[in-house]
Each structure stands twice: as C-alpha cells, then as structure tokens.
C-alpha cells in the first residue's frame, strides 16, 4: 500500500473515531458545566461537576435507583445465562426435527417488537397479582431467542466425541454441561453477559410499566424524571446520564475481548 493511501486510510479512521467519541466527550463536558453553559453549547470542561452531583442527590434518590438497576440487571443476567445456555445446548446436542420447528418459532418471535406484546403481558401479570414484583420484570426477558440461538451456534462447535466419551466414563448429562461445556464456552458467555446486562440495565419501558412505586425506580427512570417539569437542569441531567452510562461501559471494556470472540463464534 502506498504512503498516500495509508495517510488517507488513517485520516479516515481518525475522523471516524473522533465522531464516535464526541458524544461521550460532550456528555462528560456537559456534566461539568452549568445548565446555561450547556444550552449555549460550551464544549470545554467546567468546574461544576460536584455541584451538579449534589443537586442530583438532592432531587433524586440516586443510591436507591443505582441499587435497583444493579440488582435487577445482575439477577436477570445470571438467570438468563443459565436458562438460555441450557436451552441452546439442548437444542443442538439433542437435535431432532421437532426441536428445529420450535427453534423456528422462537426465531419468528424475534420479529415481534416488544410494544406489541407489552399490553397483553401487563394484563396477564395484573390478573395474576404480580405487578410491582421482580418476577413480572424478569419473566418476559429471562429467555430470549437471540441468546438461545447464540448458545446453539456455540454448541455446534462443541466436539460430540467428547460428549460420547464422557457418557461412557459415567459422567451425567448435567455433569457434561457444567464441567465440560460451560468452561469451553467462556467467550460465548462473555458476549451473552455483555448483551444481557446492557439490555437489562438500559431497559426503561417495561420497568416503567410494571413497577408503579417510587421504591422501584431504576436509573433510566431516574434520568427520565430529570427531564420532567417546565425547566431542565442540563448539567444535573448530564451527570445522571454519565452515572447511568458508567456500569455498562465498565462491563463492556472488561469483557470486550470475550464479546468479540463470542459474537464471531470462536471457541477456545
């Protein structure tokens, strides 16, 4: 590759990276400025971060919202990993035409937007007296066709000869799954954890519908509350957005290698 082409390519990559990073920088810079400076479009960091944080804590119960979001996201992620990985493993290892038909139905379910089934779900949980409960929040998203498909694809690369050898040696089916399949699929679990945690943490619509008390407020709901009223303190709002973004950013950066390997289907 000639020097001119390399310069053009690196210039394009630098420009693309700058455009991608700019929203994050603007969020941080706005969180350190007064509301009036944010409205004026100030791009340089200011000195109002601590004051904006104090205003946020004074107006909203930040600790409760963080705890609710963290608790819901962690519990949902752990249960979803168990359910979806077992389902994906079962669909592939115990393969037959009936399971293919069920899998096709699950894949068709991916075409339905959540808002199309939200009202029937709410009516069902309301009749079962489950509104404002963890179960009502988790059951609709505890198992997703995307995660089942991901684990099924990963199970296709799992050597069946090892399974047969383990059965001959007397290892149970659960033993094969937990002692052999799970350790082998670390990258797939890393990708699934990243996707599930981010979706659970950023979920706004369903928690807003099913949780009807202030004690159940999550971080996306708290950020939405900051935009209510006749005037908006944009400095305080950006601090809330910044705090809401940090956990998912940390999870992604910690698991980005596993996320890339899991999405591409590589298994070590």
N, C-alpha and C positions, 0 to 999 in steps of 0.2 A: 504494500500500500504506500502510495506516495505521501510526501510530507504535507502537501496541500489537503489531501483527503483526510489525513489524520487530524489536521488542525480543524477542518470543518466538522468532523465527527465529534471531536472532543468539545468543540464550541457548542454543538447541538446538545450534547449530553449535559454540559454545564448549564445551559439555558433551561433545559427540561427539569433538571434538579432544582434550580432556583425557583421555577414556577411551582414545583411540587412542595417545596419547603416554605414558600412565602406565607401561606395561610397559617402554618404553625407559628412562624415568627410573629405574624401580625396578632395572633391570639395572645402570645406572651407579652408583646409590647403593649397591647391594649390593656392587659391586666395590670400593668404597672403605671397606667396613666389615669387621670381624672376622666369622668364621663364626657365633659365638654371637649377635652383633647381628643378623645376617641371619635366624637362626632365630627370634629374638624379634620380628621384623617391623619393625626400625628403618627409617624412610623417609628420614631426613636423611643427607646425605653425610658420610663419616668421613674419617679420615686414614691408612687402611691400604692405599691403592691400591698404593704402591710395594712394601710388604711382601708383599702378595698376588701382585704380579707377580714378585718374587724367588722366592717359593715355587713359583709355576707353572714358572718356568725351571729351578728345582732338581729338580722332579719329572718334568717332561716336556721333550722336545726340541722347543721351540716353533719355533725357526728352521727346522728340517727340515720340520715339519708345514706351516708357512706356505709354504715354498718348493714343497713337493709340491702343495699345493692351488692355489697361484698358477700353477705350471707347467701342471698338468692343466687348469685352467679356461681359461687363455689359449689353449693349443694346441687344445683341444676347440672353443672358441668360434670361432677363426679358420677351422678346417677346416669346421665346421658352417655358417658363413656362406657359404663357397664352394660347398659341396655343395648346401645347401638352396636358395640363391638361384638357382643354375643349374637345379636341378630345377623350382622354381616357375616360372621364366622359360620353360623348355622346355614345361611342361605347358600354358601359356597361349598362347605365341606359335606353337608348332607343334601347335595344337589339333586333335584328332580324337576319334572315339568310343572308340577303343582306350585312349587316354590318360585319358579320362573314367572308363573301367572300372577302370584301375589306380589312379586317384585315389580312387575309391570304396572300393577295397580298403584303401588307406592310411588313409582316414578311419575305416574299421571297426576298424583296428588300434589306433586311439586308445581304443577301448572296453576293451581288454585291460589290466588292471593289470600293472605290471612284475613283481610277485612271481609271476605266472602263468607267465612265460617265463624267470624267473631260473635255475631249476634246469636246464632244457634248455640254456640259454646256457652255464652253468658246465660242464656235461658236454661240450659241444661244444668249448669253449676248452681244457678239460683234455685231451681226446683229441688236440687239435692242439698240445699242449705250449706253450700261450700264457698260462698262469696267471702272475701277477706281471709282466705286460707292459703297456706303455702301450696297445698295440693292443687288448688284451682289454677294457681300461677304456673306450676311446673308441668302438670299432666299434658297440656297441649303441645309443649315443646320438648318433652323429655326424650322423645324419639323422633328423629327427622329422617326423611328419605335420603337426603344428601349424605348424612353421616353413615347410614346403613350401606349406601352404595359405596362410600369411600372404604369402609372396612371390608366389604365384599370384594372389591377390587384388590385390596391388600391381601386378602386370604387366598386369592388366585395364585399369588406368587409364593405362597407357603408350601413347601415340599410335602406332598401327600405320602411319600415313602416314610418320612419321619413319623407321621401320624400312625401308619400301619405298624412300624417298628415299636412305637410306644405302646400301642394296644397289645402287641404280642408280649411285651415286657410287663404287662399288667397295669399300666397307668390308666386311670379313669378318664372319661371324656372331659370332665371339669379340670382334672389334673393336666391334660394335654393343653387345654385352653390357657389356664393361668400360669403354668410352669414353662410352656414352650411357645405358644402363640403370642402372648402378651409381651414377653421380653424381646421377641423378634421384631415386633411392630412399634418400636419406640417412636420412630419418625411419624408414623401414621397417627399415633396417639397425640404427639406434639401438635400436629396440624389440626386435629379434631378439637383438642383442648383450646387452641387459639381461637378457632372459629366459634365454638360454643360459648366460651367465656365472653368474647366480644359481643356476640348477639344477645346473651343474657344481660350483660351489663348495660348495653345501649338500648335495650327494649323499653319502649315508652308506652305504646298504645295499649297492649294487653294489661300491664300492671295498672295503668290509669283506669281501665275499665273494671278490673276485678278487685283492686284494692281501693276501698272507699273511705278510708280513715287516714288522718294525718300521720298516725304512728307507722303507717306502711309506706311513707313517701320514699322514693328511690332518687338517685342522683339525676337521671334525666327529667323526672317530675319536678325536682327542685329547680333545675335550670329553667324549665318552662314556667315555673312560678315567678321567677325573677323578671320575666318579660310581661307579666300582668300589670294592670294599673294604667294610669294616664301618663306617667313618666317612667323611663327606664334608666337605671344607673348602669351604663355600659361598662364602666370599669369593674363594678361588682359582678356584673353578668359574665364578663370575660374571665374573672377569677374562678367563678363557678364552672365555666366551660373548661378551663385549664385543669382544675382539680378532677373534673369528671373524665378528662382525657388521659390523665396520668396512669391509672391502673391498666387500661387496655394497651397503652404504649409500652409499659414495662413488660407485660405478658408477651407482647409481640416480639420485642427486642430480645427477650430471654429465650424464646422458642423459635426465632426466625429461621435458624438452620433446619430444625426439625419440620417446621412449617413448609419450607421449600421442598425438602425431600419427601414429605408425606403427600403433598399435592401432586408432585410429579410421579409418585408411585414407586420410588426407590425403596428398597428394603435391605437392611444390613443384618 
